């Protein structure tokens, strides 16, 4: 897994415990507490959702929770911003098609 070992401004990141999670049913590993998007990127996953109209891939864009490019279905809940949602052991993460008619989740803001 490729990760930033030392950030020039933030310093060395604190890593949580190595945990397992599932992306579209495939087992993966990441560190507890890191953003889901970070664990996915380290595992080589770049596409988080597809646009509804043209089925174009989307992934991390703003990385601060203000857009909807990285939203995914997490533990059955759509529209979760994976760039700001901490990874938890056993999470079930799914690629999302479009952004549902439901409000985008602000639970993690």
N, C-alpha and C positions, 0 to 999 in steps of 0.2 A: 504494500500500500504506500503510495507516494503522498506525503504530507509536508507542509512547511514545518521544519524543525525549529527554526528561530525566525521570528518576524522582526524587521529592523525597528519597529516602533513598539509593538506589543510584547516583544521578548519571546521567551520560550513558552509555548502553550502547555497547560496542565492537561494531561491525558487521564481520562477516566478508565475504568475497567474495560477490557476487551469484551464485547458482547456480540451475540448473534442476532440477526434480524433477517427479514425476508423481503425481497424485491420481486414482485410479480411471481411469487412462489419459489424463487431461487434463494438459497441460503447465502448470506453474506456476513461480514464482520465489520465492526466499527467500534469506536470508543464511546462509552456511555457519556451523555451530556454534550457531545459535539453536535453541531447542527446535522440533521439528516442529510442535507445536501452535501456536506463535507464528506461524510462516510460514503455516499453514492459516488461522488467524484473520485475519491481514492480507489474505489472499486471499478472505475472506468465507465460509470453510468453518466451520460451527459444529457439524455432526454428525460424530462420529468412529466411532460404532458404534450398533447398534440392540439393544435387549434381546431376548433369545431368546423369552421367553414372550409378551410383548405387542407386540413390535416397536416400542418407543418409542425415540426418538432420545436419545443421550447425547453429551456433549462434555466440555469442561474443567469439572471440579468442584473438586478440591482443588489442582491445579496444583503439587503437590510430590511426586508419585509414590506416593501411599499408597492411592489408590482405583483402580478399574478403568474409570471412565467414559470416559477418553480413549484406551483401548487400541485399536490398529489393527493391520492386517497391514502390516509394513514389510519390503520385500525378501523376501516370501514367508513371513516368520515372524509368527505370530499373537501377540496379547496384548502388544504393545510399548506401553509407556507413553509416549505422544507428548509429554507435558508435560515430560519430563526427558531425552528422547532427542535428541541433536544432529542437525540437518539436515546431510546430505551430498549433494553433487552427484550427480544421477542416481537418487536414491532412488525406488523404486516403492512408493507408499503406497496402501492400499485400505481402504475402509470395512469394518468387521467386523460380522458378525451374532452377537450374544451374546458370551460369553467362552467359549472352547473348554474342553474337559475338561483340556487341558494346564495345567500350572502357569503362572501369570502370570510373564512374564519379569522377572527381577531383575538382568539383565546390566548395566543402566545405573545401578543404585543404588550 
